[in-house]
């Protein structure tokens, strides 16, 4: 969590409010599969993933989205609430057995609504320099 709570009045469109690298591991994929009930073998078996034309085990799209969203919610803390969160899954995220997969997430203020006291945060989510979530946006409302 952010040490200093964000203040709506101090935000400006274009401000980068949070940045972080997140490493997804195969262990996390297994835990996510158990929590979500998504036991598709492309998420835990290299041989199966490769047999269907994939480079190897892939992260679950919703795990990728949730991990990316945590960068924005950690910044927001208790200063507000999430009203909406959307993303398009544009590229798969292969997760190496040893190294995992490193996501880079940047949250930028895309738009402000002073009357509603909301901010649209645009999340740029990349893996290996390529965007993996498109039009990833979170709308947060401040108290």
C-alpha positions in Angstrom: 0.0 0.0 0.0 1.0 3.5 -0.6 2.5 5.3 2.4 0.6 8.5 1.6 -3.1 8.2 0.5 -3.8 9.7 -2.9 -5.7 12.9 -3.0 -8.2 13.4 -5.8 -7.6 17.2 -5.9 -3.9 16.7 -6.6 -4.4 14.4 -9.6 -3.9 15.5 -13.2 -4.6 13.6 -16.4 -1.3 12.1 -17.5 0.1 11.5 -14.0 1.8 8.2 -13.6 0.5 7.1 -10.2 2.0 3.6 -9.8 4.6 1.4 -11.5 5.7 -2.1 -10.6 7.2 -5.3 -11.9 5.3 -8.5 -11.0 6.7 -12.0 -11.4 4.2 -14.7 -12.0 5.5 -18.2 -11.2 4.3 -21.7 -12.0 3.4 -22.1 -8.3 1.1 -19.2 -8.5 -0.5 -20.7 -11.6 -1.3 -23.8 -9.7 -2.7 -21.9 -6.7 -4.8 -19.7 -9.1 -6.1 -22.9 -10.9 -7.3 -24.2 -7.5 -9.0 -21.0 -6.6 -10.6 -20.4 -9.9 -11.4 -23.9 -10.9 -9.6 -23.4 -14.3 -7.6 -26.6 -14.6 -7.0 -26.3 -18.4 -3.6 -28.1 -18.9 -2.2 -25.2 -20.9 -1.7 -23.6 -17.5 0.5 -26.3 -16.0 1.8 -28.8 -18.6 4.4 -27.7 -21.2 3.9 -30.9 -23.3 0.1 -30.3 -23.6 0.5 -26.5 -24.3 3.1 -27.3 -27.0 0.8 -30.0 -28.5 -1.8 -27.3 -29.2 0.7 -24.9 -30.7 1.6 -22.8 -27.7 5.1 -21.9 -26.7 4.6 -23.5 -23.3 2.6 -23.0 -20.1 0.6 -19.8 -20.1 -0.7 -17.6 -17.3 -4.4 -17.4 -16.9 -5.8 -14.2 -18.4 -7.7 -13.3 -15.3 -4.7 -13.9 -13.1 -2.7 -11.5 -15.3 -5.5 -8.9 -15.1 -5.9 -9.3 -11.4 -2.1 -8.9 -10.8 -2.1 -5.8 -12.9 -5.1 -4.4 -11.1 -3.3 -4.9 -7.8 -0.8 -2.2 -8.8 -3.6 0.4 -9.0 -5.5 -0.8 -5.9 -2.3 -0.8 -3.8 -1.8 2.8 -4.8 -5.5 3.7 -4.1 -5.5 2.1 -0.7 -8.4 3.2 1.4 -8.7 6.6 -0.4 -11.5 5.3 -2.7 -13.1 2.3 -4.3 -13.0 0.5 -7.6 -16.1 1.2 -9.6 -15.1 -0.6 -12.8 -12.2 -2.6 -14.2 -11.9 -3.9 -17.8 -9.3 -5.3 -20.0 -8.9 -7.1 -23.3 -6.5 -10.1 -23.4 -4.3 -9.3 -26.4 -1.3 -11.7 -26.0 -0.6 -14.8 -23.9 1.9 -14.7 -21.1 4.2 -17.7 -21.2 5.5 -18.6 -17.7 9.0 -20.2 -17.7 9.4 -23.1 -15.2 12.5 -21.6 -13.6 12.3 -17.8 -14.3 8.6 -17.3 -14.3 7.2 -14.3 -16.2 7.9 -10.7 -15.4 5.0 -8.3 -16.1 5.6 -4.5 -16.1 2.6 -2.5 -15.0 2.2 1.3 -15.2 -1.0 3.0 -14.0 -1.6 6.5 -15.5 -4.5 8.9 -14.8 -6.4 8.9 -18.1 -9.4 11.0 -17.2 -10.8 12.8 -14.2 -14.5 13.7 -13.4 -14.5 16.4 -10.7 -18.3 16.2 -10.2 -18.3 12.5 -9.6 -14.8 12.5 -8.0 -13.7 9.6 -10.2 -10.5 8.9 -12.0 -10.0 6.5 -14.9 -6.7 4.8 -14.6 -5.1 3.4 -17.7 -3.0 0.4 -17.1 -0.2 -0.5 -19.4 0.7 -4.1 -19.0 3.6 -5.6 -20.8 5.6 -8.8 -20.9 8.9 -8.9 -22.8 8.2 -5.5 -24.1 4.9 -6.5 -25.7 1.5 -5.3 -24.5 -0.5 -8.3 -23.0 -3.6 -6.4 -21.9 -5.3 -4.0 -24.2 -7.6 -1.1 -23.1 -7.0 -2.0 -19.5 -8.9 0.6 -17.5 -10.0 1.0 -13.9 -12.4 3.6 -12.7 -11.9 4.6 -9.1 -14.2 6.8 -7.0 -12.8 8.9 -4.2 -14.6 9.6 -0.9 
